[in-house]
Every structure is written in structure tokens, then in C-alpha cells.
């Protein structure tokens, strides 16, 4: 049985990650379902999810997400941002 190789220490050039930041990019709406990408820390590293609209809205609120446009580095304003 081989011993796992330990991960190398982080490089001085590695970007720091803030795991408290959550990102959503809506990719499609099909009937009552919302298809979206969800990311934690890095907006460019995401998973694809599908939820009914009400569950999606609750998911976004609970995770205090930042909505993204098609370009991961450009956040899209949320409806709350437009009110202020």
C-alpha cells in the first residue's frame, strides 16, 4: 500500500480564496426550473445545479450569493443593489 504524497505548500503566487464568497450564474430557465452554476471562493470553479424557482430563490438568499454575468469576473447587480 503506498503512502499518499502530501500536497505542496501554497505558492506565493497562489491567489487567496475567501470561502465565505458564494457565486451564482443563471444558465437557463426551463419551465419552473432554474439551471445555474454555483461557486464558492473562486467564481470560475463551479458546479451545475437545477432547482425549482422558489427553492432557487431561497438557496440564493441563504448563501448570500453574488450573481455573475457570463464573464466570471464581472458581478451582476442584484435587485437589492438597484434599490439603494
PyMOL Python script that loads the backbone (N, CA, C, O; Angstrom):
from pymol import cmd

cmd.read_pdbstr("""\
ATOM      1  N   UNK A   1       0.843  -1.171   0.000  1.00  0.00           N
ATOM      2  CA  UNK A   1       0.000   0.000   0.000  1.00  0.00           C
ATOM      3  C   UNK A   1       0.893   1.240   0.000  1.00  0.00           C
ATOM      4  O   UNK A   1       1.794   1.353   0.830  1.00  0.00           O
ATOM      5  N   UNK A   2       0.653   2.154  -0.908  1.00  0.00           N
ATOM      6  CA  UNK A   2       1.505   3.336  -0.989  1.00  0.00           C
ATOM      7  C   UNK A   2       1.014   4.434  -0.059  1.00  0.00           C
ATOM      8  O   UNK A   2      -0.175   4.532   0.246  1.00  0.00           O
ATOM      9  N   UNK A   3       1.941   5.244   0.378  1.00  0.00           N
ATOM     10  CA  UNK A   3       1.626   6.381   1.231  1.00  0.00           C
ATOM     11  C   UNK A   3       1.310   7.578   0.346  1.00  0.00           C
ATOM     12  O   UNK A   3       2.067   7.866  -0.581  1.00  0.00           O
ATOM     13  N   UNK A   4       0.203   8.287   0.609  1.00  0.00           N
ATOM     14  CA  UNK A   4      -0.121   9.443  -0.223  1.00  0.00           C
ATOM     15  C   UNK A   4       0.947  10.525  -0.111  1.00  0.00           C
ATOM     16  O   UNK A   4       1.516  10.751   0.957  1.00  0.00           O
ATOM     17  N   UNK A   5       1.202  11.176  -1.218  1.00  0.00           N
ATOM     18  CA  UNK A   5       2.156  12.279  -1.233  1.00  0.00           C
ATOM     19  C   UNK A   5       1.475  13.523  -0.692  1.00  0.00           C
ATOM     20  O   UNK A   5       0.385  13.871  -1.145  1.00  0.00           O
ATOM     21  N   UNK A   6       2.095  14.202   0.271  1.00  0.00           N
ATOM     22  CA  UNK A   6       1.461  15.408   0.806  1.00  0.00           C
ATOM     23  C   UNK A   6       1.385  16.492  -0.273  1.00  0.00           C
ATOM     24  O   UNK A   6       2.226  16.566  -1.168  1.00  0.00           O
ATOM     25  N   UNK A   7       0.357  17.321  -0.159  1.00  0.00           N
ATOM     26  CA  UNK A   7       0.187  18.419  -1.106  1.00  0.00           C
ATOM     27  C   UNK A   7       1.316  19.422  -0.915  1.00  0.00           C
ATOM     28  O   UNK A   7       1.762  19.647   0.210  1.00  0.00           O
ATOM     29  N   UNK A   8       1.781  20.027  -2.004  1.00  0.00           N
ATOM     30  CA  UNK A   8       2.827  21.030  -1.862  1.00  0.00           C
ATOM     31  C   UNK A   8       2.289  22.251  -1.127  1.00  0.00           C
ATOM     32  O   UNK A   8       1.090  22.526  -1.165  1.00  0.00           O
ATOM     33  N   UNK A   9       3.176  22.982  -0.458  1.00  0.00           N
ATOM     34  CA  UNK A   9       2.715  24.193   0.236  1.00  0.00           C
ATOM     35  C   UNK A   9       2.228  25.212  -0.786  1.00  0.00           C
ATOM     36  O   UNK A   9       2.686  25.210  -1.928  1.00  0.00           O
ATOM     37  N   UNK A  10       1.297  26.090  -0.384  1.00  0.00           N
ATOM     38  CA  UNK A  10       0.807  27.095  -1.320  1.00  0.00           C
ATOM     39  C   UNK A  10       1.935  27.973  -1.829  1.00  0.00           C
ATOM     40  O   UNK A  10       2.830  28.360  -1.078  1.00  0.00           O
ATOM     41  N   UNK A  11       1.879  28.274  -3.087  1.00  0.00           N
ATOM     42  CA  UNK A  11       2.874  29.137  -3.702  1.00  0.00           C
ATOM     43  C   UNK A  11       2.609  30.582  -3.320  1.00  0.00           C
ATOM     44  O   UNK A  11       1.478  30.960  -3.013  1.00  0.00           O
ATOM     45  N   UNK A  12       3.649  31.373  -3.341  1.00  0.00           N
ATOM     46  CA  UNK A  12       3.500  32.797  -3.069  1.00  0.00           C
ATOM     47  C   UNK A  12       2.636  33.448  -4.146  1.00  0.00           C
ATOM     48  O   UNK A  12       2.098  34.537  -3.944  1.00  0.00           O
ATOM     49  N   UNK A  13       2.507  32.774  -5.295  1.00  0.00           N
ATOM     50  CA  UNK A  13       1.719  33.322  -6.391  1.00  0.00           C
ATOM     51  C   UNK A  13       0.288  32.803  -6.406  1.00  0.00           C
ATOM     52  O   UNK A  13      -0.508  33.219  -7.248  1.00  0.00           O
ATOM     53  N   UNK A  14      -0.054  31.890  -5.480  1.00  0.00           N
ATOM     54  CA  UNK A  14      -1.413  31.360  -5.433  1.00  0.00           C
ATOM     55  C   UNK A  14      -2.356  32.416  -4.873  1.00  0.00           C
ATOM     56  O   UNK A  14      -2.060  33.038  -3.852  1.00  0.00           O
ATOM     57  N   UNK A  15      -3.490  32.620  -5.537  1.00  0.00           N
ATOM     58  CA  UNK A  15      -4.437  33.599  -5.003  1.00  0.00           C
ATOM     59  C   UNK A  15      -5.098  33.068  -3.736  1.00  0.00           C
ATOM     60  O   UNK A  15      -5.381  31.875  -3.620  1.00  0.00           O
ATOM     61  N   UNK A  16      -5.336  33.966  -2.798  1.00  0.00           N
ATOM     62  CA  UNK A  16      -6.046  33.578  -1.586  1.00  0.00           C
ATOM     63  C   UNK A  16      -7.505  33.348  -1.943  1.00  0.00           C
ATOM     64  O   UNK A  16      -8.044  33.993  -2.843  1.00  0.00           O
ATOM     65  N   UNK A  17      -8.128  32.438  -1.244  1.00  0.00           N
ATOM     66  CA  UNK A  17      -9.541  32.163  -1.521  1.00  0.00           C
ATOM     67  C   UNK A  17     -10.365  32.547  -0.296  1.00  0.00           C
ATOM     68  O   UNK A  17      -9.978  32.269   0.840  1.00  0.00           O
ATOM     69  N   UNK A  18     -11.479  33.176  -0.537  1.00  0.00           N
ATOM     70  CA  UNK A  18     -12.401  33.560   0.525  1.00  0.00           C
ATOM     71  C   UNK A  18     -13.617  32.646   0.410  1.00  0.00           C
ATOM     72  O   UNK A  18     -14.492  32.875  -0.425  1.00  0.00           O
ATOM     73  N   UNK A  19     -13.673  31.612   1.246  1.00  0.00           N
ATOM     74  CA  UNK A  19     -14.754  30.632   1.136  1.00  0.00           C
ATOM     75  C   UNK A  19     -16.090  31.177   1.632  1.00  0.00           C
ATOM     76  O   UNK A  19     -17.103  30.482   1.554  1.00  0.00           O
ATOM     77  N   UNK A  20     -16.109  32.394   2.133  1.00  0.00           N
ATOM     78  CA  UNK A  20     -17.385  32.995   2.511  1.00  0.00           C
ATOM     79  C   UNK A  20     -18.082  33.620   1.307  1.00  0.00           C
ATOM     80  O   UNK A  20     -19.259  33.971   1.387  1.00  0.00           O
ATOM     81  N   UNK A  21     -17.364  33.762   0.191  1.00  0.00           N
ATOM     82  CA  UNK A  21     -17.959  34.346  -1.016  1.00  0.00           C
ATOM     83  C   UNK A  21     -18.611  33.242  -1.836  1.00  0.00           C
ATOM     84  O   UNK A  21     -17.982  32.224  -2.125  1.00  0.00           O
ATOM     85  N   UNK A  22     -19.874  33.442  -2.212  1.00  0.00           N
ATOM     86  CA  UNK A  22     -20.649  32.469  -2.978  1.00  0.00           C
ATOM     87  C   UNK A  22     -21.140  33.143  -4.255  1.00  0.00           C
ATOM     88  O   UNK A  22     -21.542  34.307  -4.233  1.00  0.00           O
ATOM     89  N   UNK A  23     -21.109  32.421  -5.352  1.00  0.00           N
ATOM     90  CA  UNK A  23     -21.452  32.985  -6.654  1.00  0.00           C
ATOM     91  C   UNK A  23     -22.476  32.118  -7.373  1.00  0.00           C
ATOM     92  O   UNK A  23     -22.447  30.892  -7.275  1.00  0.00           O
ATOM     93  N   UNK A  24     -23.384  32.774  -8.100  1.00  0.00           N
ATOM     94  CA  UNK A  24     -24.377  32.090  -8.924  1.00  0.00           C
ATOM     95  C   UNK A  24     -24.391  32.732 -10.300  1.00  0.00           C
ATOM     96  O   UNK A  24     -24.390  33.955 -10.441  1.00  0.00           O
ATOM     97  N   UNK A  25     -24.404  31.874 -11.309  1.00  0.00           N
ATOM     98  CA  UNK A  25     -24.576  32.329 -12.690  1.00  0.00           C
ATOM     99  C   UNK A  25     -25.728  31.533 -13.280  1.00  0.00           C
ATOM    100  O   UNK A  25     -25.603  30.324 -13.475  1.00  0.00           O
ATOM    101  N   UNK A  26     -26.854  32.192 -13.570  1.00  0.00           N
ATOM    102  CA  UNK A  26     -28.000  31.505 -14.166  1.00  0.00           C
ATOM    103  C   UNK A  26     -27.653  31.165 -15.605  1.00  0.00           C
ATOM    104  O   UNK A  26     -27.224  32.023 -16.376  1.00  0.00           O
ATOM    105  N   UNK A  27     -27.845  29.893 -15.956  1.00  0.00           N
ATOM    106  CA  UNK A  27     -27.520  29.452 -17.313  1.00  0.00           C
ATOM    107  C   UNK A  27     -28.755  29.187 -18.155  1.00  0.00           C
ATOM    108  O   UNK A  27     -28.688  29.260 -19.382  1.00  0.00           O
ATOM    109  N   UNK A  28     -29.901  28.875 -17.514  1.00  0.00           N
ATOM    110  CA  UNK A  28     -31.137  28.635 -18.264  1.00  0.00           C
ATOM    111  C   UNK A  28     -32.315  28.603 -17.299  1.00  0.00           C
ATOM    112  O   UNK A  28     -32.159  28.339 -16.107  1.00  0.00           O
ATOM    113  N   UNK A  29     -33.485  28.876 -17.839  1.00  0.00           N
ATOM    114  CA  UNK A  29     -34.731  28.717 -17.099  1.00  0.00           C
ATOM    115  C   UNK A  29     -35.635  27.854 -17.967  1.00  0.00           C
ATOM    116  O   UNK A  29     -35.993  28.232 -19.083  1.00  0.00           O
ATOM    117  N   UNK A  30     -36.001  26.688 -17.439  1.00  0.00           N
ATOM    118  CA  UNK A  30     -36.811  25.733 -18.193  1.00  0.00           C
ATOM    119  C   UNK A  30     -38.078  25.453 -17.393  1.00  0.00           C
ATOM    120  O   UNK A  30     -38.068  24.706 -16.415  1.00  0.00           O
ATOM    121  N   UNK A  31     -39.158  26.069 -17.831  1.00  0.00           N
ATOM    122  CA  UNK A  31     -40.406  25.914 -17.094  1.00  0.00           C
ATOM    123  C   UNK A  31     -40.225  26.414 -15.681  1.00  0.00           C
ATOM    124  O   UNK A  31     -39.777  27.544 -15.485  1.00  0.00           O
ATOM    125  N   UNK A  32     -40.563  25.600 -14.682  1.00  0.00           N
ATOM    126  CA  UNK A  32     -40.437  26.046 -13.298  1.00  0.00           C
ATOM    127  C   UNK A  32     -39.024  25.887 -12.721  1.00  0.00           C
ATOM    128  O   UNK A  32     -38.807  26.173 -11.544  1.00  0.00           O
ATOM    129  N   UNK A  33     -38.070  25.436 -13.531  1.00  0.00           N
ATOM    130  CA  UNK A  33     -36.725  25.147 -13.028  1.00  0.00           C
ATOM    131  C   UNK A  33     -35.704  26.193 -13.472  1.00  0.00           C
ATOM    132  O   UNK A  33     -35.782  26.740 -14.572  1.00  0.00           O
ATOM    133  N   UNK A  34     -34.748  26.452 -12.583  1.00  0.00           N
ATOM    134  CA  UNK A  34     -33.636  27.352 -12.875  1.00  0.00           C
ATOM    135  C   UNK A  34     -32.371  26.515 -12.911  1.00  0.00           C
ATOM    136  O   UNK A  34     -32.048  25.833 -11.938  1.00  0.00           O
ATOM    137  N   UNK A  35     -31.653  26.561 -14.021  1.00  0.00           N
ATOM    138  CA  UNK A  35     -30.350  25.907 -14.134  1.00  0.00           C
ATOM    139  C   UNK A  35     -29.300  26.975 -13.861  1.00  0.00           C
ATOM    140  O   UNK A  35     -29.376  28.083 -14.391  1.00  0.00           O
ATOM    141  N   UNK A  36     -28.312  26.630 -13.024  1.00  0.00           N
ATOM    142  CA  UNK A  36     -27.320  27.637 -12.657  1.00  0.00           C
ATOM    143  C   UNK A  36     -26.008  26.987 -12.251  1.00  0.00           C
ATOM    144  O   UNK A  36     -25.949  25.810 -11.898  1.00  0.00           O
ATOM    145  N   UNK A  37     -24.956  27.800 -12.314  1.00  0.00           N
ATOM    146  CA  UNK A  37     -23.639  27.409 -11.823  1.00  0.00           C
ATOM    147  C   UNK A  37     -23.490  28.005 -10.433  1.00  0.00           C
ATOM    148  O   UNK A  37     -23.848  29.162 -10.211  1.00  0.00           O
ATOM    149  N   UNK A  38     -22.963  27.221  -9.495  1.00  0.00           N
ATOM    150  CA  UNK A  38     -22.738  27.677  -8.125  1.00  0.00           C
ATOM    151  C   UNK A  38     -21.269  27.499  -7.789  1.00  0.00           C
ATOM    152  O   UNK A  38     -20.693  26.436  -8.019  1.00  0.00           O
ATOM    153  N   UNK A  39     -20.666  28.554  -7.239  1.00  0.00           N
ATOM    154  CA  UNK A  39     -19.244  28.516  -6.897  1.00  0.00           C
ATOM    155  C   UNK A  39     -19.029  29.073  -5.497  1.00  0.00           C
ATOM    156  O   UNK A  39     -19.755  29.955  -5.039  1.00  0.00           O
ATOM    157  N   UNK A  40     -18.019  28.538  -4.835  1.00  0.00           N
ATOM    158  CA  UNK A  40     -17.597  29.033  -3.525  1.00  0.00           C
ATOM    159  C   UNK A  40     -16.138  29.446  -3.647  1.00  0.00           C
ATOM    160  O   UNK A  40     -15.288  28.645  -4.037  1.00  0.00           O
ATOM    161  N   UNK A  41     -15.852  30.695  -3.313  1.00  0.00           N
ATOM    162  CA  UNK A  41     -14.465  31.182  -3.318  1.00  0.00           C
ATOM    163  C   UNK A  41     -13.980  31.645  -4.667  1.00  0.00           C
ATOM    164  O   UNK A  41     -13.636  32.816  -4.829  1.00  0.00           O
ATOM    165  N   UNK A  42     -13.942  30.769  -5.628  1.00  0.00           N
ATOM    166  CA  UNK A  42     -13.493  31.095  -6.987  1.00  0.00           C
ATOM    167  C   UNK A  42     -14.689  31.034  -7.925  1.00  0.00           C
ATOM    168  O   UNK A  42     -15.262  29.958  -8.090  1.00  0.00           O
ATOM    169  N   UNK A  43     -15.091  32.133  -8.545  1.00  0.00           N
ATOM    170  CA  UNK A  43     -16.258  32.090  -9.433  1.00  0.00           C
ATOM    171  C   UNK A  43     -16.042  31.224 -10.669  1.00  0.00           C
ATOM    172  O   UNK A  43     -17.013  30.751 -11.260  1.00  0.00           O
ATOM    173  N   UNK A  44     -14.805  31.008 -11.067  1.00  0.00           N
ATOM    174  CA  UNK A  44     -14.546  30.224 -12.277  1.00  0.00           C
ATOM    175  C   UNK A  44     -14.550  28.714 -12.026  1.00  0.00           C
ATOM    176  O   UNK A  44     -14.449  27.940 -12.978  1.00  0.00           O
ATOM    177  N   UNK A  45     -14.663  28.283 -10.781  1.00  0.00           N
ATOM    178  CA  UNK A  45     -14.708  26.860 -10.436  1.00  0.00           C
ATOM    179  C   UNK A  45     -16.091  26.586  -9.831  1.00  0.00           C
ATOM    180  O   UNK A  45     -16.348  26.929  -8.677  1.00  0.00           O
ATOM    181  N   UNK A  46     -16.974  25.968 -10.618  1.00  0.00           N
ATOM    182  CA  UNK A  46     -18.360  25.851 -10.185  1.00  0.00           C
ATOM    183  C   UNK A  46     -18.934  24.470 -10.454  1.00  0.00           C
ATOM    184  O   UNK A  46     -18.338  23.645 -11.147  1.00  0.00           O
ATOM    185  N   UNK A  47     -20.112  24.249  -9.883  1.00  0.00           N
ATOM    186  CA  UNK A  47     -20.895  23.050 -10.163  1.00  0.00           C
ATOM    187  C   UNK A  47     -22.215  23.501 -10.782  1.00  0.00           C
ATOM    188  O   UNK A  47     -22.690  24.607 -10.525  1.00  0.00           O
ATOM    189  N   UNK A  48     -22.797  22.629 -11.602  1.00  0.00           N
ATOM    190  CA  UNK A  48     -24.072  22.934 -12.230  1.00  0.00           C
ATOM    191  C   UNK A  48     -25.189  22.359 -11.362  1.00  0.00           C
ATOM    192  O   UNK A  48     -25.135  21.202 -10.946  1.00  0.00           O
ATOM    193  N   UNK A  49     -26.200  23.183 -11.096  1.00  0.00           N
ATOM    194  CA  UNK A  49     -27.333  22.753 -10.281  1.00  0.00           C
ATOM    195  C   UNK A  49     -28.636  23.143 -10.965  1.00  0.00           C
ATOM    196  O   UNK A  49     -28.661  24.030 -11.818  1.00  0.00           O
ATOM    197  N   UNK A  50     -29.722  22.468 -10.579  1.00  0.00           N
ATOM    198  CA  UNK A  50     -31.064  22.781 -11.064  1.00  0.00           C
ATOM    199  C   UNK A  50     -31.996  22.747  -9.864  1.00  0.00           C
ATOM    200  O   UNK A  50     -32.004  21.784  -9.097  1.00  0.00           O
ATOM    201  N   UNK A  51     -32.783  23.812  -9.706  1.00  0.00           N
ATOM    202  CA  UNK A  51     -33.759  23.873  -8.621  1.00  0.00           C
ATOM    203  C   UNK A  51     -35.049  24.506  -9.119  1.00  0.00           C
ATOM    204  O   UNK A  51     -35.020  25.291 -10.067  1.00  0.00           O
ATOM    205  N   UNK A  52     -36.183  24.180  -8.499  1.00  0.00           N
ATOM    206  CA  UNK A  52     -37.400  24.930  -8.792  1.00  0.00           C
ATOM    207  C   UNK A  52     -37.195  26.390  -8.357  1.00  0.00           C
ATOM    208  O   UNK A  52     -36.404  26.661  -7.453  1.00  0.00           O
ATOM    209  N   UNK A  53     -37.892  27.313  -8.987  1.00  0.00           N
ATOM    210  CA  UNK A  53     -37.686  28.752  -8.750  1.00  0.00           C
ATOM    211  C   UNK A  53     -37.721  29.115  -7.266  1.00  0.00           C
ATOM    212  O   UNK A  53     -36.828  29.822  -6.799  1.00  0.00           O
ATOM    213  N   UNK A  54     -38.719  28.657  -6.511  1.00  0.00           N
ATOM    214  CA  UNK A  54     -38.815  29.023  -5.091  1.00  0.00           C
ATOM    215  C   UNK A  54     -37.609  28.511  -4.305  1.00  0.00           C
ATOM    216  O   UNK A  54     -37.078  29.226  -3.455  1.00  0.00           O
ATOM    217  N   UNK A  55     -37.180  27.296  -4.578  1.00  0.00           N
ATOM    218  CA  UNK A  55     -36.009  26.734  -3.898  1.00  0.00           C
ATOM    219  C   UNK A  55     -34.746  27.479  -4.305  1.00  0.00           C
ATOM    220  O   UNK A  55     -33.863  27.698  -3.475  1.00  0.00           O
ATOM    221  N   UNK A  56     -34.649  27.872  -5.572  1.00  0.00           N
ATOM    222  CA  UNK A  56     -33.503  28.648  -6.054  1.00  0.00           C
ATOM    223  C   UNK A  56     -33.422  29.982  -5.323  1.00  0.00           C
ATOM    224  O   UNK A  56     -32.350  30.380  -4.866  1.00  0.00           O
ATOM    225  N   UNK A  57     -34.551  30.671  -5.211  1.00  0.00           N
ATOM    226  CA  UNK A  57     -34.566  31.969  -4.514  1.00  0.00           C
ATOM    227  C   UNK A  57     -34.124  31.819  -3.062  1.00  0.00           C
ATOM    228  O   UNK A  57     -33.352  32.635  -2.558  1.00  0.00           O
ATOM    229  N   UNK A  58     -34.610  30.778  -2.388  1.00  0.00           N
ATOM    230  CA  UNK A  58     -34.212  30.538  -1.001  1.00  0.00           C
ATOM    231  C   UNK A  58     -32.727  30.174  -0.910  1.00  0.00           C
ATOM    232  O   UNK A  58     -32.024  30.645  -0.016  1.00  0.00           O
ATOM    233  N   UNK A  59     -32.259  29.345  -1.826  1.00  0.00           N
ATOM    234  CA  UNK A  59     -30.850  28.946  -1.879  1.00  0.00           C
ATOM    235  C   UNK A  59     -29.953  30.185  -1.995  1.00  0.00           C
ATOM    236  O   UNK A  59     -28.958  30.312  -1.282  1.00  0.00           O
ATOM    237  N   UNK A  60     -30.315  31.083  -2.891  1.00  0.00           N
ATOM    238  CA  UNK A  60     -29.522  32.297  -3.104  1.00  0.00           C
ATOM    239  C   UNK A  60     -29.528  33.193  -1.871  1.00  0.00           C
ATOM    240  O   UNK A  60     -28.502  33.766  -1.505  1.00  0.00           O
ATOM    241  N   UNK A  61     -30.686  33.310  -1.236  1.00  0.00           N
ATOM    242  CA  UNK A  61     -30.780  34.143  -0.038  1.00  0.00           C
ATOM    243  C   UNK A  61     -29.961  33.543   1.102  1.00  0.00           C
ATOM    244  O   UNK A  61     -29.216  34.260   1.770  1.00  0.00           O
ATOM    245  N   UNK A  62     -30.088  32.248   1.330  1.00  0.00           N
ATOM    246  CA  UNK A  62     -29.351  31.599   2.433  1.00  0.00           C
ATOM    247  C   UNK A  62     -27.841  31.652   2.237  1.00  0.00           C
ATOM    248  O   UNK A  62     -27.085  31.733   3.205  1.00  0.00           O
ATOM    249  N   UNK A  63     -27.407  31.607   0.982  1.00  0.00           N
ATOM    250  CA  UNK A  63     -25.974  31.620   0.700  1.00  0.00           C
ATOM    251  C   UNK A  63     -25.430  33.021   0.437  1.00  0.00           C
ATOM    252  O   UNK A  63     -24.234  33.184   0.198  1.00  0.00           O
ATOM    253  N   UNK A  64     -26.296  34.031   0.478  1.00  0.00           N
ATOM    254  CA  UNK A  64     -25.888  35.430   0.236  1.00  0.00           C
ATOM    255  C   UNK A  64     -25.001  35.507  -1.003  1.00  0.00           C
ATOM    256  O   UNK A  64     -23.882  36.017  -0.951  1.00  0.00           O
ATOM    257  N   UNK A  65     -25.521  34.991  -2.120  1.00  0.00           N
ATOM    258  CA  UNK A  65     -24.732  34.877  -3.340  1.00  0.00           C
ATOM    259  C   UNK A  65     -24.536  36.210  -4.040  1.00  0.00           C
ATOM    260  O   UNK A  65     -25.305  37.155  -3.864  1.00  0.00           O
ATOM    261  N   UNK A  66     -23.488  36.252  -4.835  1.00  0.00           N
ATOM    262  CA  UNK A  66     -23.245  37.329  -5.782  1.00  0.00           C
ATOM    263  C   UNK A  66     -23.610  36.769  -7.143  1.00  0.00           C
ATOM    264  O   UNK A  66     -23.087  35.733  -7.552  1.00  0.00           O
ATOM    265  N   UNK A  67     -24.508  37.449  -7.847  1.00  0.00           N
ATOM    266  CA  UNK A  67     -24.904  36.983  -9.174  1.00  0.00           C
ATOM    267  C   UNK A  67     -23.866  37.430 -10.185  1.00  0.00           C
ATOM    268  O   UNK A  67     -23.406  38.572 -10.156  1.00  0.00           O
ATOM    269  N   UNK A  68     -23.498  36.517 -11.086  1.00  0.00           N
ATOM    270  CA  UNK A  68     -22.488  36.789 -12.094  1.00  0.00           C
ATOM    271  C   UNK A  68     -23.105  36.851 -13.479  1.00  0.00           C
ATOM    272  O   UNK A  68     -24.134  36.232 -13.750  1.00  0.00           O
ATOM    273  N   UNK A  69     -22.455  37.610 -14.347  1.00  0.00           N
ATOM    274  CA  UNK A  69     -22.812  37.610 -15.753  1.00  0.00           C
ATOM    275  C   UNK A  69     -22.076  36.454 -16.406  1.00  0.00           C
ATOM    276  O   UNK A  69     -21.529  35.608 -15.700  1.00  0.00           O
ATOM    277  N   UNK A  70     -22.043  36.390 -17.728  1.00  0.00           N
ATOM    278  CA  UNK A  70     -21.334  35.312 -18.406  1.00  0.00           C
ATOM    279  C   UNK A  70     -19.833  35.406 -18.184  1.00  0.00           C
ATOM    280  O   UNK A  70     -19.128  34.413 -18.371  1.00  0.00           O
ATOM    281  N   UNK A  71     -19.327  36.555 -17.797  1.00  0.00           N
ATOM    282  CA  UNK A  71     -17.909  36.726 -17.506  1.00  0.00           C
ATOM    283  C   UNK A  71     -17.715  36.613 -15.994  1.00  0.00           C
ATOM    284  O   UNK A  71     -18.251  37.449 -15.266  1.00  0.00           O
ATOM    285  N   UNK A  72     -16.969  35.614 -15.480  1.00  0.00           N
ATOM    286  CA  UNK A  72     -16.900  35.375 -14.038  1.00  0.00           C
ATOM    287  C   UNK A  72     -16.346  36.529 -13.228  1.00  0.00           C
ATOM    288  O   UNK A  72     -16.607  36.606 -12.027  1.00  0.00           O
ATOM    289  N   UNK A  73     -15.597  37.422 -13.835  1.00  0.00           N
ATOM    290  CA  UNK A  73     -15.010  38.499 -13.044  1.00  0.00           C
ATOM    291  C   UNK A  73     -15.902  39.731 -12.922  1.00  0.00           C
ATOM    292  O   UNK A  73     -15.527  40.697 -12.257  1.00  0.00           O
ATOM    293  N   UNK A  74     -17.084  39.711 -13.558  1.00  0.00           N
ATOM    294  CA  UNK A  74     -17.975  40.860 -13.524  1.00  0.00           C
ATOM    295  C   UNK A  74     -19.274  40.512 -12.803  1.00  0.00           C
ATOM    296  O   UNK A  74     -20.150  39.883 -13.396  1.00  0.00           O
ATOM    297  N   UNK A  75     -19.422  40.915 -11.512  1.00  0.00           N
ATOM    298  CA  UNK A  75     -20.675  40.624 -10.818  1.00  0.00           C
ATOM    299  C   UNK A  75     -21.839  41.381 -11.439  1.00  0.00           C
ATOM    300  O   UNK A  75     -21.680  42.504 -11.917  1.00  0.00           O
ATOM    301  N   UNK A  76     -23.008  40.755 -11.427  1.00  0.00           N
ATOM    302  CA  UNK A  76     -24.229  41.386 -11.887  1.00  0.00           C
ATOM    303  C   UNK A  76     -24.962  41.944 -10.677  1.00  0.00           C
ATOM    304  O   UNK A  76     -25.090  41.248  -9.670  1.00  0.00           O
ATOM    305  N   UNK A  77     -25.443  43.166 -10.746  1.00  0.00           N
ATOM    306  CA  UNK A  77     -26.170  43.701  -9.583  1.00  0.00           C
ATOM    307  C   UNK A  77     -27.417  42.874  -9.296  1.00  0.00           C
ATOM    308  O   UNK A  77     -28.084  42.401 -10.216  1.00  0.00           O
ATOM    309  N   UNK A  78     -27.723  42.706  -8.023  1.00  0.00           N
ATOM    310  CA  UNK A  78     -28.938  42.019  -7.621  1.00  0.00           C
ATOM    311  C   UNK A  78     -30.057  43.037  -7.539  1.00  0.00           C
ATOM    312  O   UNK A  78     -29.783  44.237  -7.540  1.00  0.00           O
ATOM    313  N   UNK A  79     -31.311  42.605  -7.469  1.00  0.00           N
ATOM    314  CA  UNK A  79     -32.415  43.560  -7.333  1.00  0.00           C
ATOM    315  C   UNK A  79     -32.255  44.450  -6.114  1.00  0.00           C
ATOM    316  O   UNK A  79     -32.645  45.616  -6.161  1.00  0.00           O
ATOM    317  N   UNK A  80     -31.690  43.936  -5.014  1.00  0.00           N
ATOM    318  CA  UNK A  80     -31.473  44.748  -3.814  1.00  0.00           C
ATOM    319  C   UNK A  80     -30.488  45.874  -4.080  1.00  0.00           C
ATOM    320  O   UNK A  80     -30.645  46.973  -3.548  1.00  0.00           O
ATOM    321  N   UNK A  81     -29.465  45.610  -4.908  1.00  0.00           N
ATOM    322  CA  UNK A  81     -28.466  46.636  -5.225  1.00  0.00           C
ATOM    323  C   UNK A  81     -29.086  47.788  -5.990  1.00  0.00           C
ATOM    324  O   UNK A  81     -28.664  48.933  -5.825  1.00  0.00           O
ATOM    325  N   UNK A  82     -30.085  47.509  -6.830  1.00  0.00           N
ATOM    326  CA  UNK A  82     -30.695  48.530  -7.653  1.00  0.00           C
ATOM    327  C   UNK A  82     -31.577  49.456  -6.843  1.00  0.00           C
ATOM    328  O   UNK A  82     -31.824  50.586  -7.264  1.00  0.00           O
ATOM    329  N   UNK A  83     -32.067  49.006  -5.672  1.00  0.00           N
ATOM    330  CA  UNK A  83     -32.945  49.821  -4.844  1.00  0.00           C
ATOM    331  C   UNK A  83     -32.187  50.886  -4.078  1.00  0.00           C
ATOM    332  O   UNK A  83     -32.776  51.906  -3.718  1.00  0.00           O
ATOM    333  N   UNK A  84     -30.907  50.690  -3.814  1.00  0.00           N
ATOM    334  CA  UNK A  84     -30.146  51.652  -2.996  1.00  0.00           C
ATOM    335  C   UNK A  84     -29.539  52.736  -3.826  1.00  0.00           C
ATOM    336  O   UNK A  84     -28.870  53.621  -3.292  1.00  0.00           O
TER     337      UNK A  84
END
""", "prot")
cmd.dss("prot")
cmd.show_as("cartoon", "prot")
cmd.util.cbc("prot")
cmd.orient("prot")
